[in-house]
Amino acid sequence: MPRDPAIEEYRTDLEAQVKEAWLPPVGMESVRVKVVFKVQKNGDLTNLRILISSGLPSVDAAAVESIKNASPFNPLPEYFSHSLDVQFAFGQKFFCWLPGCS
């Protein structure tokens, strides 16, 4: 299945926004934590939660804060008629749209 250039550009922009907002506790930059959230058609953030905890409350809190601080996101491409589910992992190079994330 070919990739949609508009969604790829959106993904790249969203990832850059989140990475810019990421302020992990000192020395914890590589600790892994995964969050999941929805981006509504207008770019609003909803349903943010930890999917896989780092086991360190300060790192988990920093991940949640980075998503909150990065939002609101850009509106979704016009042809999107619904929200977009996103998984984002910190401490590793990973980004995935749902469904189909592993």
N, C-alpha and C positions, 0 to 999 in steps of 0.2 A: 504494500500500500504506500503510495507516494506521500511524502510529508507536505503539509499545508504551509506555505511560506509565511502567511499571516500569523498562524499559530506559533511557528518557530520564532518569529520576531517577537511576538508577545512573550513567549517563554524566556527568551534571552533578556528582554527588558525586566521582567518580573524577577528573574534570578539576580540580575545586577542590583536591583533595588534592595532585595533581601540581603545580599552579601555586603552592600554598603552599610546597612543598618546593624550588621552582626557584630556585637561587642561581647565576646565570651570573657569569662573570668580569666585573669592572667594565668598562663600556663595550661589552660584548658582548651586551647584552640583546636586540638585534634580529637577531643572527646566526642563521640558520636551520639547524636540525638535526632530523632525523626519526628516531624510534625506533619499534620494533615489539616487542610483548610479548604474553604470554598471561596472562589472569587465570583461575586455576582456580576450580572451583565454590565452594571454601571461602575464596576471596579471595587465595590465595597467588599470588605473581608467579613466572612461569617464562619461559624463552626470550627474555630481554631482549637486544636487540642494536640497533646503529645500522643504520638502513635507508639513510639519506642523510646522509653526513658533512658537517659544516660546513667541513671542511678545517682546522679549528683543534682540536688535541687537547684543549686545556683546556675548550673549549665542549662538545665531544662527551662528555668525562668528566663535566662538570657535568650534562648531560642524563641520562646513565645514573644518576648519583648521585641525581638528583631523583626518578627513578622508584623506585629502591631505597628511598630515604628515605620516600617516600609510601606504600609498601607495609608490611604487607599491606593489601589493599583490603577493602571489605565483601564478604561472601559474595554470590555471584550470586543473582538471584531464584530462588525455589524450583523453578519449572518448568524451569529450565535444567538439562539433563542432561549438559552438556559444558562445556569451557572457552570463554572469549571471547577472540578475537584483537583486538588494539587497535593502532592506529597513533596516535602523538602527535607533533606537530611543535611545536618551540619556535621563538620568534622571529617567529611569525606567528600569526594566529588560525585554528587548524585543529585539528580532532579528527575521527577517523574510525574506525568499526568496520570490520573486515574480514569477509567479502570485499566488494568493491565500492568500495574506496577508489581514488581517482585521484591 
